Amino acid sequence: MNKAIKVLYYVSLTVSTLVGLWHFFVPRLFRWYDYLPMQYENLIVGIDYTNYCFSALLFGISLILILLGKSAFSLNRETIIFYSFLTLVWVFRACLAVFIKPWPMEPVPAVAIGQLLASVVLAIMMVVVSVSLWWAIR
């Protein structure tokens, strides 16, 4: 397997793992609860569950795929399917940000643009790796 593809594989998964870890702290960092009326406790609990489950899955799947790197480069079909699924998650996220619901530019436009560009770059990196792995299997 090409060394550049291996680097992209590990870099993309490391970034994905860090985003998953970071997302555990997003509600506090961005003070989500300041925007929600406290009498809607069910809404707050639902948002927390969704965020924490998303964070755990993104962090966990990315970390597992880092550990399964040798398996991916040995062209293990199950590992490649797993990586391809995570690729689809990131492509979906990038498409949502670009085409459907772009990030609001308030209060800090640079942060919104940075997150948009980072998600698109990560999705592209992962597509390149996924296509390379599937191409190698054929």
Disulfide bonds with the S-S distance in Angstrom:
none
